Amino acid sequence: MEKELIKRVRTGDDSAFAELVHPLIEKGYRASYSILHSKEKAEEVLQTHHSS
């Protein structure tokens, strides 16, 4: 499944990209929240990292 998503991403399929990274973003949010204990700060960490 993941290999197929990667193939689709390489062809410019934005929905495949979203499907591929969404679980990773959720894991990142949960990890950030567990450390920071703040919804706003956890979201900020992800936004800052995503923008880099």
C-alpha distance matrix in Angstrom:
0.0 3.8 5.5 5.2 6.4 8.8 10.1 10.8 12.5 14.5 15.8 17.0 14.7 16.0 14.0 10.7 12.7 13.9 10.7 9.7 13.3 14.5 13.8 15.4 18.3 18.9 19.1 21.5 23.5 24.0 25.0 27.4 28.8 29.5 31.4 33.2 33.8 33.8 31.4 32.9 32.8 29.2 28.2 30.5 28.9 25.4 27.1 29.1 26.3 24.1 27.1 27.9
3.8 0.0 3.8 5.4 5.0 6.2 8.7 9.8 10.4 12.4 14.5 15.4 13.6 14.5 13.2 9.6 10.5 12.1 9.5 7.2 10.5 12.5 11.9 12.8 15.8 16.9 16.9 18.8 21.2 22.0 22.6 24.8 26.6 27.4 29.0 30.7 31.6 31.6 29.4 30.7 30.2 26.7 25.8 27.8 25.9 22.5 24.2 26.0 23.0 20.9 24.0 24.4
5.5 3.8 0.0 3.8 5.4 5.1 6.3 8.7 9.8 10.7 12.8 14.6 13.5 15.2 14.6 10.8 11.8 14.3 12.2 9.9 13.1 15.6 15.4 15.8 18.7 20.3 20.2 21.7 24.4 25.3 25.7 27.7 29.8 30.6 31.9 33.7 34.8 34.8 32.6 33.6 33.0 29.6 28.6 30.3 28.3 25.0 26.4 27.9 24.8 22.6 25.3 25.5
5.2 5.4 3.8 0.0 3.8 5.4 5.1 6.3 8.7 10.0 11.0 12.9 11.2 13.4 12.4 8.9 10.9 13.4 11.2 10.0 13.7 15.7 16.1 17.1 19.6 21.1 21.6 23.2 25.4 26.6 27.4 29.3 31.1 32.2 33.8 35.2 36.1 35.8 33.2 34.2 34.0 30.6 29.3 31.1 29.5 26.0 27.1 28.9 26.1 23.5 26.0 26.6
6.4 5.0 5.4 3.8 0.0 3.8 5.4 5.0 6.1 8.7 10.0 10.7 8.7 10.2 9.2 5.4 7.2 9.6 7.8 6.6 10.2 12.3 13.2 14.2 16.3 17.9 18.8 20.2 22.2 23.7 24.7 26.2 28.0 29.4 30.9 32.1 33.0 32.4 29.8 30.6 30.5 27.2 25.7 27.5 26.1 22.5 23.4 25.4 22.7 20.0 22.5 23.4
8.8 6.2 5.1 5.4 3.8 0.0 3.8 5.4 5.0 6.2 8.8 9.9 9.3 10.9 11.1 7.5 7.7 10.9 10.1 7.8 10.6 13.6 14.5 14.4 16.7 18.9 19.4 20.2 22.7 24.3 24.8 26.2 28.4 29.8 30.8 32.1 33.4 32.9 30.5 31.0 30.5 27.4 25.9 27.2 25.6 22.1 23.0 24.4 21.5 18.9 21.3 21.6
10.1 8.7 6.3 5.1 5.4 3.8 0.0 3.8 5.5 5.2 6.7 9.1 8.9 11.6 12.1 8.8 9.9 13.3 12.6 11.0 14.0 16.8 17.9 18.1 20.2 22.4 23.1 23.9 26.2 28.0 28.5 29.9 32.1 33.5 34.6 35.7 37.1 36.4 33.9 34.3 34.0 30.9 29.2 30.5 29.0 25.5 26.0 27.5 24.7 22.0 23.9 24.3
10.8 9.8 8.7 6.3 5.0 5.4 3.8 0.0 3.8 5.4 5.2 6.7 5.4 8.4 8.8 6.1 7.9 11.1 10.6 10.2 13.1 15.4 17.1 17.8 19.3 21.4 22.7 23.5 25.4 27.3 28.3 29.4 31.3 33.1 34.3 35.2 36.3 35.3 32.5 32.8 32.8 29.9 27.8 29.2 28.2 24.5 24.7 26.6 24.2 21.1 22.9 23.8
12.5 10.4 9.8 8.7 6.1 5.0 5.5 3.8 0.0 3.8 5.3 5.1 4.9 6.6 8.2 5.7 5.4 9.1 9.8 8.7 10.8 13.5 15.6 15.6 16.8 19.4 20.7 21.0 22.9 25.2 26.0 26.7 28.8 30.7 31.7 32.4 33.7 32.6 30.0 30.0 29.8 27.0 25.0 26.1 24.9 21.4 21.4 23.0 20.6 17.5 19.2 20.0
14.5 12.4 10.7 10.0 8.7 6.2 5.2 5.4 3.8 0.0 3.8 5.4 7.3 9.6 11.7 9.4 9.0 12.8 13.5 12.0 13.9 17.0 18.9 18.5 19.8 22.6 23.6 23.6 25.8 28.1 28.5 29.2 31.6 33.5 34.1 34.9 36.5 35.5 33.0 32.8 32.4 29.7 27.7 28.4 27.1 23.7 23.6 24.8 22.3 19.3 20.6 20.9
15.8 14.5 12.8 11.0 10.0 8.8 6.7 5.2 5.3 3.8 0.0 3.8 5.8 9.1 11.2 9.7 10.3 13.7 14.5 13.9 16.0 18.6 20.9 20.9 22.0 24.6 26.0 26.2 28.0 30.4 31.2 31.8 33.9 36.0 36.8 37.4 38.8 37.5 34.7 34.5 34.4 31.8 29.5 30.3 29.4 25.9 25.5 26.9 24.8 21.5 22.5 23.3
17.0 15.4 14.6 12.9 10.7 9.9 9.1 6.7 5.1 5.4 3.8 0.0 3.8 6.0 9.0 8.5 8.4 11.4 13.1 13.0 14.4 16.7 19.5 19.5 19.9 22.7 24.4 24.3 25.8 28.5 29.4 29.6 31.7 34.0 34.8 35.0 36.4 34.8 31.9 31.5 31.6 29.2 26.6 27.4 26.8 23.3 22.5 24.1 22.3 18.8 19.6 20.8
14.7 13.6 13.5 11.2 8.7 9.3 8.9 5.4 4.9 7.3 5.8 3.8 0.0 3.8 5.6 5.4 6.6 9.0 10.1 10.9 12.8 14.4 17.2 17.9 18.3 20.6 22.6 23.0 24.2 26.7 28.0 28.5 30.2 32.4 33.7 33.9 34.9 33.4 30.3 30.2 30.6 28.0 25.5 26.7 26.3 22.6 22.1 24.2 22.5 18.9 20.2 21.8
16.0 14.5 15.2 13.4 10.2 10.9 11.6 8.4 6.6 9.6 9.1 6.0 3.8 0.0 3.8 5.4 5.0 6.3 8.6 9.8 10.7 11.9 15.2 15.8 15.6 17.9 20.3 20.4 21.3 23.9 25.4 25.6 27.1 29.6 30.8 30.8 31.7 30.0 26.9 26.6 27.2 24.7 22.0 23.2 23.1 19.4 18.7 21.0 19.6 15.9 17.2 19.2
14.0 13.2 14.6 12.4 9.2 11.1 12.1 8.8 8.2 11.7 11.2 9.0 5.6 3.8 0.0 3.8 5.4 5.1 6.1 8.5 10.1 10.4 13.4 14.9 14.9 16.5 19.1 19.8 20.4 22.7 24.6 25.1 26.2 28.6 30.2 30.3 30.9 29.3 26.1 26.3 27.1 24.4 21.8 23.6 23.5 19.8 19.5 22.2 20.8 17.3 19.1 21.3
10.7 9.6 10.8 8.9 5.4 7.5 8.8 6.1 5.7 9.4 9.7 8.5 5.4 5.4 3.8 0.0 3.8 5.4 5.0 6.1 8.7 10.0 12.3 13.6 14.5 16.2 18.1 19.1 20.4 22.4 23.9 24.8 26.3 28.3 29.8 30.4 31.2 30.0 27.0 27.5 27.9 24.9 22.7 24.5 23.8 20.1 20.3 22.7 20.7 17.5 19.7 21.3
12.7 10.5 11.8 10.9 7.2 7.7 9.9 7.9 5.4 9.0 10.3 8.4 6.6 5.0 5.4 3.8 0.0 3.8 5.4 5.1 6.2 8.4 11.1 11.4 11.9 14.4 16.2 16.5 18.0 20.3 21.5 22.1 23.9 26.0 27.2 27.7 28.8 27.5 24.7 24.9 25.0 22.1 20.0 21.4 20.6 16.8 17.0 19.2 17.1 13.8 16.0 17.5
13.9 12.1 14.3 13.4 9.6 10.9 13.3 11.1 9.1 12.8 13.7 11.4 9.0 6.3 5.1 5.4 3.8 0.0 3.8 5.4 5.4 5.7 9.1 10.1 9.8 11.8 14.2 14.8 15.6 17.9 19.6 20.1 21.4 23.8 25.2 25.5 26.2 24.8 21.7 22.1 22.6 19.7 17.4 19.3 18.8 15.0 15.3 18.0 16.4 13.1 15.5 17.7
10.7 9.5 12.2 11.2 7.8 10.1 12.6 10.6 9.8 13.5 14.5 13.1 10.1 8.6 6.1 5.0 5.4 3.8 0.0 3.8 5.8 5.6 7.7 9.7 10.5 11.6 13.7 15.2 16.2 17.8 19.6 20.8 22.0 23.8 25.7 26.3 26.8 25.8 22.9 23.8 24.3 21.1 19.2 21.5 20.8 17.1 17.9 20.7 18.7 15.9 18.7 20.6
9.7 7.2 9.9 10.0 6.6 7.8 11.0 10.2 8.7 12.0 13.9 13.0 10.9 9.8 8.5 6.1 5.1 5.4 3.8 0.0 3.8 5.9 7.0 7.9 9.7 11.5 12.6 13.8 15.6 17.3 18.4 19.8 21.5 23.0 24.5 25.6 26.5 25.8 23.3 24.2 24.0 20.7 19.2 21.2 19.9 16.2 17.5 19.7 17.2 14.6 17.7 18.9
13.3 10.5 13.1 13.7 10.2 10.6 14.0 13.1 10.8 13.9 16.0 14.4 12.8 10.7 10.1 8.7 6.2 5.4 5.8 3.8 0.0 3.8 5.6 5.2 6.2 8.8 10.0 10.5 12.3 14.4 15.4 16.4 18.2 20.0 21.3 22.1 23.2 22.4 20.0 20.7 20.4 17.1 15.6 17.5 16.1 12.4 13.8 16.0 13.5 11.1 14.4 15.7
14.5 12.5 15.6 15.7 12.3 13.6 16.8 15.4 13.5 17.0 18.6 16.7 14.4 11.9 10.4 10.0 8.4 5.7 5.6 5.9 3.8 0.0 3.8 5.4 5.1 6.3 8.7 9.9 10.6 12.5 14.3 15.3 16.4 18.4 20.2 20.8 21.3 20.4 17.6 18.7 18.9 15.6 14.0 16.5 15.7 12.0 13.5 16.4 14.5 12.2 15.6 17.5
13.8 11.9 15.4 16.1 13.2 14.5 17.9 17.1 15.6 18.9 20.9 19.5 17.2 15.2 13.4 12.3 11.1 9.1 7.7 7.0 5.6 3.8 0.0 3.8 5.5 5.1 6.3 8.6 9.9 10.7 12.4 14.2 15.3 16.6 18.7 19.9 20.2 20.0 17.7 19.4 19.3 15.6 14.9 17.7 16.3 13.0 15.4 17.9 15.7 14.2 17.9 19.2
15.4 12.8 15.8 17.1 14.2 14.4 18.1 17.8 15.6 18.5 20.9 19.5 17.9 15.8 14.9 13.6 11.4 10.1 9.7 7.9 5.2 5.4 3.8 0.0 3.8 5.4 5.1 6.1 8.6 9.9 10.5 12.2 14.1 15.4 16.7 18.1 19.1 19.0 17.1 18.4 17.6 14.0 13.6 15.8 13.7 10.7 13.3 15.2 12.6 11.6 15.4 16.2
18.3 15.8 18.7 19.6 16.3 16.7 20.2 19.3 16.8 19.8 22.0 19.9 18.3 15.6 14.9 14.5 11.9 9.8 10.5 9.7 6.2 5.1 5.5 3.8 0.0 3.8 5.4 5.0 6.1 8.6 9.9 10.4 12.1 14.1 15.4 16.0 17.0 16.3 14.0 14.9 14.5 11.0 10.1 12.4 10.9 7.6 10.1 12.5 10.5 9.3 13.0 14.5
18.9 16.9 20.3 21.1 17.9 18.9 22.4 21.4 19.4 22.6 24.6 22.7 20.6 17.9 16.5 16.2 14.4 11.8 11.6 11.5 8.8 6.3 5.1 5.4 3.8 0.0 3.8 5.4 5.1 6.2 8.6 9.8 10.5 12.2 14.4 15.1 15.3 14.9 12.6 14.5 14.5 10.8 10.4 13.5 12.4 9.6 12.4 15.0 13.5 12.7 16.3 18.0
19.1 16.9 20.2 21.6 18.8 19.4 23.1 22.7 20.7 23.6 26.0 24.4 22.6 20.3 19.1 18.1 16.2 14.2 13.7 12.6 10.0 8.7 6.3 5.1 5.4 3.8 0.0 3.8 5.4 5.2 6.1 8.5 9.8 10.6 12.5 14.1 14.8 15.2 13.8 15.8 15.0 11.2 12.0 14.6 12.5 10.4 13.8 15.7 13.6 13.7 17.4 18.3
21.5 18.8 21.7 23.2 20.2 20.2 23.9 23.5 21.0 23.6 26.2 24.3 23.0 20.4 19.8 19.1 16.5 14.8 15.2 13.8 10.5 9.9 8.6 6.1 5.0 5.4 3.8 0.0 3.8 5.5 5.2 6.0 8.5 9.9 10.8 12.0 13.4 13.5 12.3 13.6 12.2 8.6 9.5 11.4 9.0 7.1 10.7 12.2 10.1 10.8 14.4 15.1
23.5 21.2 24.4 25.4 22.2 22.7 26.2 25.4 22.9 25.8 28.0 25.8 24.2 21.3 20.4 20.4 18.0 15.6 16.2 15.6 12.3 10.6 9.9 8.6 6.1 5.1 5.4 3.8 0.0 3.8 5.5 5.1 6.0 8.5 10.0 10.2 10.9 10.4 8.7 10.4 9.7 5.9 6.8 9.6 8.2 6.7 10.0 12.1 11.2 11.7 14.9 16.3
24.0 22.0 25.3 26.6 23.7 24.3 28.0 27.3 25.2 28.1 30.4 28.5 26.7 23.9 22.7 22.4 20.3 17.9 17.8 17.3 14.4 12.5 10.7 9.9 8.6 6.2 5.2 5.5 3.8 0.0 3.8 5.5 5.1 6.1 8.7 9.9 9.8 10.6 9.6 12.3 11.6 8.0 9.8 12.7 11.2 10.4 13.8 15.6 14.6 15.3 18.6 19.8
25.0 22.6 25.7 27.4 24.7 24.8 28.5 28.3 26.0 28.5 31.2 29.4 28.0 25.4 24.6 23.9 21.5 19.6 19.6 18.4 15.4 14.3 12.4 10.5 9.9 8.6 6.1 5.2 5.5 3.8 0.0 3.8 5.5 5.2 6.4 8.7 9.8 11.3 11.3 13.4 11.6 8.3 11.0 12.9 10.5 10.4 14.1 15.0 13.5 15.1 18.3 18.8
27.4 24.8 27.7 29.3 26.2 26.2 29.9 29.4 26.7 29.2 31.8 29.6 28.5 25.6 25.1 24.8 22.1 20.1 20.8 19.8 16.4 15.3 14.2 12.2 10.4 9.8 8.5 6.0 5.1 5.5 3.8 0.0 3.8 5.5 5.3 6.0 7.9 8.5 8.8 10.3 8.0 5.0 8.1 9.5 7.2 8.1 11.5 12.2 11.5 13.5 16.2 16.8
28.8 26.6 29.8 31.1 28.0 28.4 32.1 31.3 28.8 31.6 33.9 31.7 30.2 27.1 26.2 26.3 23.9 21.4 22.0 21.5 18.2 16.4 15.3 14.1 12.1 10.5 9.8 8.5 6.0 5.1 5.5 3.8 0.0 3.8 5.4 5.1 5.0 5.9 6.3 8.9 7.6 5.0 8.3 10.4 9.4 10.3 13.3 14.5 14.5 16.0 18.7 19.8
29.5 27.4 30.6 32.2 29.4 29.8 33.5 33.1 30.7 33.5 36.0 34.0 32.4 29.6 28.6 28.3 26.0 23.8 23.8 23.0 20.0 18.4 16.6 15.4 14.1 12.2 10.6 9.9 8.5 6.1 5.2 5.5 3.8 0.0 3.8 5.8 5.6 8.3 9.6 12.4 10.8 8.6 12.0 13.9 12.3 13.3 16.6 17.5 16.9 18.8 21.6 22.3
31.4 29.0 31.9 33.8 30.9 30.8 34.6 34.3 31.7 34.1 36.8 34.8 33.7 30.8 30.2 29.8 27.2 25.2 25.7 24.5 21.3 20.2 18.7 16.7 15.4 14.4 12.5 10.8 10.0 8.7 6.4 5.3 5.4 3.8 0.0 3.8 5.9 8.5 10.7 12.5 9.9 8.5 12.3 13.1 11.1 13.0 16.2 16.2 15.8 18.3 20.7 20.9
33.2 30.7 33.7 35.2 32.1 32.1 35.7 35.2 32.4 34.9 37.4 35.0 33.9 30.8 30.3 30.4 27.7 25.5 26.3 25.6 22.1 20.8 19.9 18.1 16.0 15.1 14.1 12.0 10.2 9.9 8.7 6.0 5.1 5.8 3.8 0.0 3.8 5.3 8.1 9.3 6.7 6.6 10.3 10.8 9.7 12.2 14.7 14.8 15.3 17.7 19.7 20.2
33.8 31.6 34.8 36.1 33.0 33.4 37.1 36.3 33.7 36.5 38.8 36.4 34.9 31.7 30.9 31.2 28.8 26.2 26.8 26.5 23.2 21.3 20.2 19.1 17.0 15.3 14.8 13.4 10.9 9.8 9.8 7.9 5.0 5.6 5.9 3.8 0.0 3.8 6.8 9.1 8.1 7.8 11.1 12.5 12.2 14.1 16.5 17.3 18.0 20.0 22.0 23.1
33.8 31.6 34.8 35.8 32.4 32.9 36.4 35.3 32.6 35.5 37.5 34.8 33.4 30.0 29.3 30.0 27.5 24.8 25.8 25.8 22.4 20.4 20.0 19.0 16.3 14.9 15.2 13.5 10.4 10.6 11.3 8.5 5.9 8.3 8.5 5.3 3.8 0.0 3.8 5.5 5.3 6.1 8.5 9.8 10.6 12.5 14.2 15.3 16.6 18.3 20.0 21.4
31.4 29.4 32.6 33.2 29.8 30.5 33.9 32.5 30.0 33.0 34.7 31.9 30.3 26.9 26.1 27.0 24.7 21.7 22.9 23.3 20.0 17.6 17.7 17.1 14.0 12.6 13.8 12.3 8.7 9.6 11.3 8.8 6.3 9.6 10.7 8.1 6.8 3.8 0.0 3.8 5.6 5.2 6.2 8.6 10.0 10.9 12.2 14.2 15.6 16.5 18.3 20.3
32.9 30.7 33.6 34.2 30.6 31.0 34.3 32.8 30.0 32.8 34.5 31.5 30.2 26.6 26.3 27.5 24.9 22.1 23.8 24.2 20.7 18.7 19.4 18.4 14.9 14.5 15.8 13.6 10.4 12.3 13.4 10.3 8.9 12.4 12.5 9.3 9.1 5.5 3.8 0.0 3.8 5.5 5.2 6.1 8.7 10.1 10.4 12.0 14.2 15.2 16.3 18.4
32.8 30.2 33.0 34.0 30.5 30.5 34.0 32.8 29.8 32.4 34.4 31.6 30.6 27.2 27.1 27.9 25.0 22.6 24.3 24.0 20.4 18.9 19.3 17.6 14.5 14.5 15.0 12.2 9.7 11.6 11.6 8.0 7.6 10.8 9.9 6.7 8.1 5.3 5.6 3.8 0.0 3.8 5.4 4.9 6.2 8.7 9.7 10.2 12.1 14.0 15.1 16.6
29.2 26.7 29.6 30.6 27.2 27.4 30.9 29.9 27.0 29.7 31.8 29.2 28.0 24.7 24.4 24.9 22.1 19.7 21.1 20.7 17.1 15.6 15.6 14.0 11.0 10.8 11.2 8.6 5.9 8.0 8.3 5.0 5.0 8.6 8.5 6.6 7.8 6.1 5.2 5.5 3.8 0.0 3.8 5.4 5.2 6.5 8.7 10.0 10.8 12.3 14.4 15.8
28.2 25.8 28.6 29.3 25.7 25.9 29.2 27.8 25.0 27.7 29.5 26.6 25.5 22.0 21.8 22.7 20.0 17.4 19.2 19.2 15.6 14.0 14.9 13.6 10.1 10.4 12.0 9.5 6.8 9.8 11.0 8.1 8.3 12.0 12.3 10.3 11.1 8.5 6.2 5.2 5.4 3.8 0.0 3.8 5.5 5.2 6.1 8.5 9.9 10.4 12.2 14.4
30.5 27.8 30.3 31.1 27.5 27.2 30.5 29.2 26.1 28.4 30.3 27.4 26.7 23.2 23.6 24.5 21.4 19.3 21.5 21.2 17.5 16.5 17.7 15.8 12.4 13.5 14.6 11.4 9.6 12.7 12.9 9.5 10.4 13.9 13.1 10.8 12.5 9.8 8.6 6.1 4.9 5.4 3.8 0.0 3.8 5.4 5.0 5.9 8.4 9.6 10.4 12.3
28.9 25.9 28.3 29.5 26.1 25.6 29.0 28.2 24.9 27.1 29.4 26.8 26.3 23.1 23.5 23.8 20.6 18.8 20.8 19.9 16.1 15.7 16.3 13.7 10.9 12.4 12.5 9.0 8.2 11.2 10.5 7.2 9.4 12.3 11.1 9.7 12.2 10.6 10.0 8.7 6.2 5.2 5.5 3.8 0.0 3.8 5.5 5.2 6.1 8.4 10.0 10.9
25.4 22.5 25.0 26.0 22.5 22.1 25.5 24.5 21.4 23.7 25.9 23.3 22.6 19.4 19.8 20.1 16.8 15.0 17.1 16.2 12.4 12.0 13.0 10.7 7.6 9.6 10.4 7.1 6.7 10.4 10.4 8.1 10.3 13.3 13.0 12.2 14.1 12.5 10.9 10.1 8.7 6.5 5.2 5.4 3.8 0.0 3.8 5.5 5.1 5.9 8.5 10.1
27.1 24.2 26.4 27.1 23.4 23.0 26.0 24.7 21.4 23.6 25.5 22.5 22.1 18.7 19.5 20.3 17.0 15.3 17.9 17.5 13.8 13.5 15.4 13.3 10.1 12.4 13.8 10.7 10.0 13.8 14.1 11.5 13.3 16.6 16.2 14.7 16.5 14.2 12.2 10.4 9.7 8.7 6.1 5.0 5.5 3.8 0.0 3.8 5.5 5.0 6.1 8.7
29.1 26.0 27.9 28.9 25.4 24.4 27.5 26.6 23.0 24.8 26.9 24.1 24.2 21.0 22.2 22.7 19.2 18.0 20.7 19.7 16.0 16.4 17.9 15.2 12.5 15.0 15.7 12.2 12.1 15.6 15.0 12.2 14.5 17.5 16.2 14.8 17.3 15.3 14.2 12.0 10.2 10.0 8.5 5.9 5.2 5.5 3.8 0.0 3.8 5.5 5.3 6.5
26.3 23.0 24.8 26.1 22.7 21.5 24.7 24.2 20.6 22.3 24.8 22.3 22.5 19.6 20.8 20.7 17.1 16.4 18.7 17.2 13.5 14.5 15.7 12.6 10.5 13.5 13.6 10.1 11.2 14.6 13.5 11.5 14.5 16.9 15.8 15.3 18.0 16.6 15.6 14.2 12.1 10.8 9.9 8.4 6.1 5.1 5.5 3.8 0.0 3.8 5.5 5.3
24.1 20.9 22.6 23.5 20.0 18.9 22.0 21.1 17.5 19.3 21.5 18.8 18.9 15.9 17.3 17.5 13.8 13.1 15.9 14.6 11.1 12.2 14.2 11.6 9.3 12.7 13.7 10.8 11.7 15.3 15.1 13.5 16.0 18.8 18.3 17.7 20.0 18.3 16.5 15.2 14.0 12.3 10.4 9.6 8.4 5.9 5.0 5.5 3.8 0.0 3.8 5.6
27.1 24.0 25.3 26.0 22.5 21.3 23.9 22.9 19.2 20.6 22.5 19.6 20.2 17.2 19.1 19.7 16.0 15.5 18.7 17.7 14.4 15.6 17.9 15.4 13.0 16.3 17.4 14.4 14.9 18.6 18.3 16.2 18.7 21.6 20.7 19.7 22.0 20.0 18.3 16.3 15.1 14.4 12.2 10.4 10.0 8.5 6.1 5.3 5.5 3.8 0.0 3.8
27.9 24.4 25.5 26.6 23.4 21.6 24.3 23.8 20.0 20.9 23.3 20.8 21.8 19.2 21.3 21.3 17.5 17.7 20.6 18.9 15.7 17.5 19.2 16.2 14.5 18.0 18.3 15.1 16.3 19.8 18.8 16.8 19.8 22.3 20.9 20.2 23.1 21.4 20.3 18.4 16.6 15.8 14.4 12.3 10.9 10.1 8.7 6.5 5.3 5.6 3.8 0.0
